[in-house]
Amino acid sequence: MRSIRRSSAGFSLIEALVVLAIMSVLVIVGVTMLGDRKANSVRSVMDQIEGVLMNAQNSALISPLDIYVSSTGNWLDGSLIIDARPLNSAVVGFPPSAANIKAGVDANRLGGNSECFRSRYLTDRDHMSAGVNTGTNWYNTALGSAPDLRTVAPVSTNNSMLTAMSTPLCLGSAGGDSSAVLNGRTRRFETGFYVVVVGLSNGAPQAGGAIGVILVPANSSNVYKFYKPSGSVTWRRL
């Protein structure tokens, strides 16, 4: 009697279900990662800017001279620079002129230009998905129905924080260059300031999207970070 061979073509029901289950998990993970890209980018850009400010504080530990944290330029054209390198006292006199503290002028600063924070829009994935507000009012668009950070504790109950929230570090070309001084003796910022980072879609702020705010009060060495997730109306401190 001939033996009957089973066909090896096709999948069994169990195999098909396993494949479908794996594909479903991959789809869910992919959608989640895409959905969080802007949020992750906002936090990544915030961390990069915080790193520049931390480097300024480290420089103040080894030098009695004031550190000038300067900003110039815009996000979308890639001209934004935040420069916290120490000034070169052999070239720049103290107190320095406005021209001498302009961000990105290597001859007036100590250290390489890689120590600056620079916009890399269209060349960096994070910088395409999140951007620094430079006088473009992105903050209000991204805010959506969430409350203004100025109305949320601890900012609302702290005069130094409230004052800092009225002084943006990054003004853009319309507002011109700006700077904040880190006192070389006290190692505290003499004036307060803030930086806003929002999620971007094709160069425009995502309505109700993720927002990050870096806040530095006057006469303080503290750098505070606040974050509102996309679609949320709740701020939290990072």
Order of alpha helices (4+ residues) and beta strands (2+ residues): alpha-beta-beta-beta-alpha-beta-alpha-alpha-alpha-beta-beta-beta-beta-beta-beta
